[in-house]
Amino acid sequence: MKRSLLALAALSFATGGFAQLIVSTSLTPEQLVQDVLVGTGVQVSNVTYNGFFVSQPQVGSGSFTNGNTTELGLPAGIILASGQAQHTADPASDFMSDQNGTGSDPDLAILASDNVNDRAVLEFDFVPTGDSIKFNYVFGSEEYPEFVGSFNDAFGFFLSGPGISGPYSNGAINIAVLPDGVTPVTINNVNDGINSQYYVDNSSGQFIVFDGLTVTLQARAQVVCGATYHIKLAIGDALDQSYDSGVFLQAGSFASNAVPSLTSSTVFGDGILAEGCLPGTFTVYRPDGTDSLNFTIEHTLTGTATNGVDYTGIPNVITVPIGQDSVVYTVSAAEDGVTEGPETIILSVFIVNACGDTLGDSQTLTIQDYVPLEIQTQTNILLTCDQDSIPLLAAYTGGYGPTTLLWNDSLANPQFWVPGQEDGDYVVTVSDACPRSTSATVHIDAGCVVIIPNVITPNGDGSNDKFVVKGILGRDNQVQIWDRWGKEVLNTYNYRNNFGANDLHDGTYFYKIRVLEKEYTGHLTVLGSN
């Protein structure tokens, strides 16, 4: 294999950058350990790289993300490599053969039974809060598959401390072994012919440079709670400085006996339970390493709310069944009709570890009083004839969560326009997330309010001089007037309230008025005409 810019460019075009391993070499060794590798139950100190306290990033180490979308399978973590860590994200068609010039390591030399070059050795002290430690990793190498049975780049996880006695520095043992607890993870011990269930042929891989990988493996060891241990994570090239190798360690996986943990949730993610409305949940997770047990977890319930009175759903005993990593409890807040203000539910889960320390987690949900929905709107509306359409307005208070407002079952804004010429009842309904709803009805009387005078006095004094019909303007209309002998004295459409009877004698007249589809008849008395 040759490093090829053309091949790299072609790969970038083909993948569009999607699903590639993202590698960063910007973190110091201290940051890689404290901020990335270490999980729960350990306290870390004295981080060194290749035997020195260093405050700068190193080319043989780095961090990675996006790994679960690649052949690697680990989501994120740190890298140690016998070449430049940045190159581990190249395609397998490239060739990683960097010379870091970092020399040898005595423990790696024992593993390889040969000289070692380009070491990358990350070491630190730690104090566990449990009686075991573990972490997940994947080993990969360019020596696959050509040099199976000959060259073997060396890597190991060398653990030393109380109760441990082994052949490596400070009496360390190598915990980079297969699940049998004995066989070291090496190229000769894991390949397509030996222990092949742990091997991944990556010769055509797009996102990891190494031609061969292991599956995700776990390093484990028994420790004494509260004691100080030392671990050396090391890798190097055996014999030559070509055909680099690397080991990927999962973020947050370096942990001592994990503690039970909790999450809480509500429908809207706000941690609020309204009385009588939608429930929330507490999810309790078992500690790692207890999968084969029906694991009962100690817990306490505190807060201002009372279990069985203000809410239900939390049992007296919390047990995670075999085969499940968690159990979910649904919590419902009871509607008691009493205004109490916010009340809290605090669930705490814990274990007592081998050191006698109480370790655990807690989560809080808050109960709030349910405020009933109330609608404010008009009730009865009498329209005048000059209204083509009118807005119906509604406002509401109370409820819980997102609400919807419907006029006649149609989604609308609080303002809803209706035709002014139509009688009818309009129902506004407001619903919340509980779900609860309330409605109100608005009655529309769309009949024109037509007011017709029965006397006019056209004497020129400016008062009651015209035949003014209220409610007629702006509507299709016709006005007809006859004298008492049946002679028509007025016949007009779209009457504008401008008839003054100036040429008529005093007396009684008769009218027929049509406004839209309605007709009105009656008599009109004229007094004081000229």
C-alpha positions in Angstrom: 0.0 0.0 0.0 1.2 3.5 -0.8 -0.1 6.8 0.6 -1.9 8.2 -2.3 -3.3 11.8 -2.5 -5.3 10.7 -5.5 -6.9 7.9 -3.6 -7.7 10.2 -0.6 -9.3 12.7 -2.9 -11.4 10.1 -4.6 -12.5 8.8 -1.2 -13.5 12.2 0.0 -15.6 12.7 -3.1 -17.2 9.3 -2.8 -18.2 9.7 0.8 -18.8 13.4 0.9 -17.2 13.5 4.4 -20.1 11.4 5.8 -19.4 8.8 8.5 -15.7 9.5 8.7 -13.8 9.2 11.9 -13.1 12.6 13.3 -9.6 12.8 14.9 -8.2 15.7 16.9 -4.6 16.0 18.2 -5.3 19.2 20.1 -5.6 17.7 23.6 -2.7 17.2 26.1 -2.2 13.8 27.7 -3.8 15.1 30.9 -6.9 16.3 29.0 -7.1 13.0 27.1 -7.3 11.1 30.4 -9.2 13.5 32.6 -11.7 14.9 30.0 -12.2 11.9 27.7 -11.1 8.5 29.0 -12.1 8.5 32.6 -15.7 7.7 33.6 -17.2 7.1 37.0 -15.7 5.7 40.2 -12.0 6.7 39.7 -9.9 9.6 40.8 -6.9 10.2 38.5 -3.5 11.9 39.1 0.1 12.0 37.9 -0.6 11.7 34.1 2.6 11.3 32.1 3.4 10.6 28.4 6.4 8.6 27.5 7.7 9.0 31.1 7.3 12.8 31.3 4.8 15.3 32.5 4.0 17.2 29.4 1.7 20.1 28.7 1.6 19.9 24.9 -0.4 17.6 22.6 1.6 14.7 21.3 1.6 13.3 17.7 1.2 9.7 18.9 -2.0 10.5 20.8 -5.3 12.1 20.1 -9.1 11.9 20.6 -11.8 10.7 18.2 -15.5 11.1 17.7 -18.0 9.8 15.2 -16.5 6.3 15.5 -19.8 4.5 15.8 -20.6 5.3 12.1 -17.3 3.7 11.0 -15.8 0.2 11.0 -14.4 1.0 14.5 -17.8 0.8 16.3 -16.7 2.9 19.4 -18.5 6.2 19.5 -15.7 8.3 20.9 -12.5 8.1 22.9 -8.7 8.4 22.7 -6.0 7.0 20.4 -2.5 5.8 21.1 -0.5 5.0 18.0 3.0 4.0 17.0 2.7 6.6 14.2 0.8 9.9 14.0 -2.6 9.6 15.5 -4.1 11.9 12.9 -3.5 9.3 10.2 -5.6 6.6 11.8 -8.7 8.2 10.1 -7.3 7.6 6.6 -8.9 4.8 4.4 -7.3 1.3 4.6 -6.1 1.8 1.0 -3.5 4.2 2.5 -0.5 3.1 4.4 0.4 4.4 7.9 4.1 4.2 8.4 5.2 7.2 10.4 8.4 7.5 12.4 7.8 9.3 15.7 11.3 8.7 17.0 10.1 8.2 20.6 12.2 5.2 21.4 11.5 1.9 23.2 9.7 0.7 26.4 10.9 -2.2 28.5 7.5 -3.7 29.1 6.6 -3.6 25.4 10.0 -5.2 24.6 9.0 -8.1 26.9 5.7 -8.5 25.0 7.3 -8.3 21.6 10.4 -10.3 22.4 12.2 -7.8 20.2 13.3 -4.2 20.0 10.5 -1.6 20.1 10.4 1.8 18.4 8.0 4.8 18.2 6.5 4.1 21.6 3.3 5.9 22.8 3.0 5.4 26.5 0.2 7.1 28.6 0.4 6.5 32.3 -1.4 7.6 35.4 -2.3 6.8 39.0 -5.9 6.2 40.0 -7.9 5.4 43.1 -11.0 3.3 42.5 -14.2 3.6 44.5 -15.1 0.0 43.8 -13.5 -3.4 43.8 -12.9 -3.6 40.0 -11.9 -1.4 37.0 -12.7 -1.9 33.4 -12.5 -0.1 30.0 -13.3 -0.8 26.4 -10.9 -0.8 23.5 -10.2 -1.8 19.9 -6.7 -2.7 18.6 -5.7 -2.2 15.0 -2.6 -2.7 12.9 -1.1 -2.3 9.4 0.8 -5.6 10.0 -2.5 -7.4 9.3 -2.7 -9.7 7.4 0.8 -9.9 5.8 2.8 -10.3 9.0 0.7 -12.6 11.0 3.1 -15.2 12.4 6.2 -12.9 12.1 6.4 -9.3 13.2 4.1 -8.3 16.1 3.8 -4.7 17.1 3.4 -4.6 20.8 0.7 -3.0 23.0 -0.4 -3.6 26.5 -2.2 -2.3 29.5 0.1 -2.7 32.5 -1.6 -2.5 35.9 0.3 -2.4 39.2 -0.7 -1.8 42.8 -1.9 -3.6 45.9 -2.7 -7.2 45.5 -1.1 -7.4 42.0 2.1 -9.3 41.2 3.4 -9.7 37.6 6.4 -9.8 35.4 6.4 -6.2 34.2 7.6 -3.0 35.8 6.6 -2.4 39.4 5.2 -5.9 39.4 2.5 -5.0 36.8 0.3 -7.4 34.9 -1.0 -7.0 31.4 -4.8 -6.7 31.3 -5.0 -6.4 27.5 -6.0 -10.0 27.2 -8.8 -12.0 25.5 -12.0 -12.8 27.5 -10.3 -16.0 28.7 -8.3 -13.7 31.0 -5.0 -15.2 29.9 -4.2 -14.8 26.2 -2.6 -11.4 25.3 -4.2 -9.5 22.5 -1.6 -9.6 19.7 -1.5 -9.9 16.0 -0.5 -13.6 16.2 -3.2 -14.3 18.8 -6.1 -12.6 17.0 -6.4 -12.9 13.2 -8.5 -14.6 10.6 -7.1 -18.0 11.6 -6.8 -17.8 15.3 -9.5 -16.5 17.6 -11.2 -15.2 14.5 -14.4 -14.3 16.4 -12.4 -11.3 17.8 -11.0 -10.2 14.4 -12.3 -7.8 11.8 -10.8 -7.8 8.2 -10.6 -4.1 7.4 -8.5 -4.3 4.2 -11.3 -2.5 2.2 -12.3 -0.2 5.0 -13.1 3.4 4.1 -12.6 5.2 7.4 -9.9 3.4 9.5 -6.4 3.1 8.1 -5.5 -0.3 9.7 -6.0 -3.4 7.5 -7.1 -5.4 10.5 -8.9 -4.6 13.8 -10.2 -6.4 16.8 -13.8 -6.3 17.8 -14.5 -4.2 20.9 -12.8 -5.8 23.8 -12.9 -5.1 27.5 -10.0 -4.9 29.9 -10.9 -5.8 33.5 -9.2 -6.3 36.8 -10.0 -6.7 40.5 -8.7 -3.9 42.7 -8.9 -2.8 46.3 -11.4 0.0 46.9 -9.7 3.2 48.0 -6.2 2.0 47.2 -3.8 3.7 44.7 -3.0 1.9 41.5 -0.9 2.7 38.5 -1.7 1.9 34.8 0.5 2.2 31.8 -1.3 2.2 28.4 1.4 1.5 25.8 1.9 0.7 22.1 5.0 0.6 19.8 6.5 -0.7 16.6 8.3 -4.0 17.0 11.8 -4.3 15.3 11.2 -1.7 12.6 9.5 1.7 12.4 7.1 0.7 9.6 3.6 -0.8 9.5 2.2 1.2 12.4 -0.4 0.1 14.9 -2.9 1.8 17.2 -5.3 1.3 20.0 -8.6 3.1 20.5 -10.0 3.4 24.0 -13.7 4.3 24.5 -14.5 7.6 26.1 -15.8 7.4 29.7 -15.3 3.7 29.9 -12.3 3.7 32.3 -14.4 3.2 35.4 -14.7 1.4 38.7 -17.8 -0.3 39.8 -20.5 2.0 38.4 -23.2 3.3 40.6 -26.9 3.2 39.8 -28.1 6.2 37.8 -31.4 7.9 37.1 -33.0 10.0 34.5 -36.4 11.8 34.7 -38.6 13.0 31.9 -41.9 14.7 31.3 -43.8 15.1 28.0 -42.6 18.6 27.4 -39.1 18.1 28.9 -39.7 20.8 31.6 -39.7 18.5 34.7 -43.3 19.6 35.5 -46.3 17.3 36.3 -49.7 19.1 36.3 -52.2 17.5 38.6 -54.5 15.1 36.8 -52.6 15.5 33.6 -50.0 13.6 31.6 -47.6 11.5 33.7 -43.8 11.7 33.9 -41.2 9.0 34.3 -38.2 8.0 36.4 -35.8 5.6 34.7 -33.5 3.7 37.0 -30.3 2.1 35.5 -28.5 -0.8 37.1 -24.8 -0.6 37.9 -22.5 -2.1 35.3 -21.5 -5.7 36.0 -24.8 -6.7 37.6 -26.5 -7.9 34.4 -26.9 -11.5 35.6 -28.9 -10.5 38.7 -32.3 -9.3 39.6 -30.7 -6.2 41.0 -32.5 -4.4 43.9 -31.4 -0.8 44.3 -31.7 1.1 47.5 -33.7 4.3 47.2 -35.3 7.1 49.1 -38.2 9.4 48.3 -38.0 13.0 49.6 -39.4 16.3 48.6 -42.5 18.2 49.6 -45.0 15.9 47.8 -46.2 12.7 49.5 -46.1 9.3 47.7 -49.5 7.7 47.5 -51.3 11.0 48.2 -49.9 13.7 45.8 -48.6 11.2 43.3 -48.4 7.5 42.5 -46.0 5.2 40.6 -42.9 4.6 42.8 -42.9 1.2 44.5 -41.4 0.4 47.9 -38.8 -1.8 46.3 -36.9 -0.9 43.1 -35.6 -4.0 41.2 -34.0 -4.1 37.7 -34.9 -7.5 36.2 -32.3 -9.9 34.6 -31.8 -9.0 31.0 -32.7 -5.3 31.4 -30.3 -2.5 32.0 -33.1 -0.2 33.4 -36.6 -0.1 34.7 -39.1 2.7 34.0 -41.6 4.0 36.6 -44.5 6.1 35.4 -45.4 8.9 37.9 -48.9 10.5 37.9 -49.8 13.6 39.9 -53.2 13.3 41.7 -55.7 16.1 41.3 -56.8 16.9 44.8 -58.6 20.2 44.1 -56.5 22.0 46.7 -54.3 25.0 45.8 -50.9 24.0 47.2 -48.3 25.6 44.9 -45.4 23.6 43.5 -44.5 20.4 45.2 -41.3 18.3 44.6 -40.7 14.6 44.1 -37.0 13.7 44.7 -36.0 10.1 44.0 -32.5 9.1 45.0 -30.9 5.7 44.3 -27.7 4.5 45.8 -25.4 1.6 46.7 -22.8 1.3 49.4 -19.5 0.4 47.8 -16.6 -1.8 49.0 -15.1 1.3 50.7 -18.3 1.9 52.7 -19.1 5.0 50.7 -22.7 5.7 49.6 -22.8 6.4 45.9 -25.8 7.2 43.8 -27.8 9.6 41.8 -31.0 11.6 42.2 -33.6 13.3 40.1 -36.5 15.7 40.7 -39.9 16.2 39.3 -42.2 19.1 40.3 -46.0 18.9 40.7 -48.0 22.0 39.9 -51.6 22.7 40.5 -53.8 22.4 37.4 -55.5 25.7 36.6 -58.8 25.0 34.7 -59.3 26.4 31.2 -61.6 29.4 31.0 -62.7 31.2 27.8 -63.5 34.9 27.5 -65.5 35.9 24.5 -68.7 37.6 23.3 -72.0 35.7 23.8 -74.7 37.4 21.7 -74.0 39.7 18.8 -76.7 41.7 17.0 -75.5 42.9 13.6 -76.3 46.1 11.8 -76.9 46.0 8.1 -73.7 47.8 7.2 -71.5 44.9 8.5 -70.2 42.6 5.7 -68.2 40.5 8.2 -67.2 40.7 11.8 -64.4 39.3 14.0 -65.2 37.0 16.8 -62.6 37.3 19.5 -61.6 34.7 22.2 -59.1 34.6 24.9 -58.4 31.9 27.5 -56.6 31.3 30.7 -55.4 28.2 32.5 -54.6 24.8 31.1 -51.3 22.9 30.8 -48.9 22.6 27.9 -49.5 23.5 24.3 -53.1 24.5 23.6 -55.3 24.6 20.5 -58.2 27.0 19.8 -60.9 25.9 17.4 -63.8 27.9 16.0 -66.5 25.5 14.8 -63.9 22.7 14.8 -61.6 24.6 12.5 -58.1 25.6 13.6 -58.0 29.4 13.9 -56.3 32.3 15.6 -58.0 33.8 18.6 -59.7 36.2 16.1 -62.1 34.5 13.7 -64.0 36.3 11.0 -67.6 35.4 10.1 -70.0 36.8 7.4 -72.2 39.6 8.6 -75.3 38.5 6.7 -75.6 35.0 8.3 -77.4 34.1 11.5 -75.7 31.3 13.5 -74.1 29.9 16.5 -70.3 29.7 16.6 -68.6 27.5 19.1 -65.0 28.2 20.3 -63.2 25.3 21.9 -59.8 25.4 23.7 -58.0 22.1 24.4 -54.7 21.6 26.3 -52.3 18.7 26.6 -53.9 16.9 29.6 -56.1 16.6 27.4 -58.9 18.8 28.7 -61.1 21.2 26.9 -63.8 23.8 27.4 -66.1 25.6 25.0 -68.2 28.7 24.6 -70.9 29.6 22.1 -71.4 33.0 20.4 -74.8 33.6 18.9 -75.0 35.9 15.8 -78.2 37.6 14.9 -77.5 38.8 11.3 -80.9 40.3 10.6 -80.6 44.0 9.7 -81.8 46.3 12.4 -84.0 48.5 10.2 -85.7 51.5 12.0 -88.3 53.3 10.0 -89.8 56.6 11.2 -93.6 57.2 10.9 -93.5 61.0 11.0 -91.3 63.6 9.2 -91.6 67.4 9.5 -90.0 68.8 6.4 -90.2 72.5 7.5 -86.6 73.4 6.9 -85.5 73.6 10.6 -82.9 70.9 10.1 -84.6 68.5 12.4 -86.5 65.5 11.1 -86.7 67.0 7.6 -85.8 63.8 5.8 -87.2 60.3 5.7 -84.2 58.6 7.4 -84.3 54.8 7.5 -81.7 53.5 9.9 -79.9 50.3 8.8 -80.5 50.8 5.1 -77.2 52.4 4.0 -74.7 50.1 2.3 -77.3 47.4 1.6 -79.2 46.5 -1.6 -82.5 48.2 -1.1 -85.6 49.7 -2.8 -88.0 52.3 -1.3 -91.5 53.0 -2.7 -94.0 55.6 -1.3 -97.6 56.2 -2.4 -100.2 58.8 -1.4 -103.5 57.8 0.0 -105.0 57.6 -3.6 -102.3 55.1 -4.7 -100.2 57.5 -6.6 -96.5 56.6 -6.5 -94.5 59.6 -5.2 -91.1 57.8 -4.8 -89.5 54.7 -6.3 -85.8 54.4 -5.9 -83.1 51.8 -5.5 -80.1 52.2 -3.1 -81.9 54.8 -1.2 -79.6 57.3 0.6 -81.9 58.8 3.2 -82.4 61.9 1.1 -86.2 62.1 0.5 -87.6 65.3 2.1 -91.3 65.3 0.9 -90.9 68.9 -0.1 -93.4 68.8 -3.0 -96.0 66.8 -1.0 -98.9 68.0 1.0 -99.3 67.2 4.7 -101.1 63.9 5.2 -100.6 60.2 5.4 -98.5 58.2 2.9 -97.8 54.5 2.6 -94.4 52.8 2.0 -92.9 49.5 1.0 -89.2 49.1 1.8 -87.0 46.2 0.8 -83.6 45.8 2.4 -81.7 42.7 1.1 -84.4 40.0 1.1 -86.6 41.6 3.8 -89.7 43.8 3.1 -91.2 46.4 5.5 -94.6 48.1 5.0 -96.3 50.8 6.9 -97.5 54.4 6.8 -95.7 57.8 7.0 -97.2 61.0 8.2 -95.9 64.3 6.7 -96.4 67.4 8.7 -95.3 71.0 8.0 -94.4 70.6 4.4 -94.2 73.7 2.2 
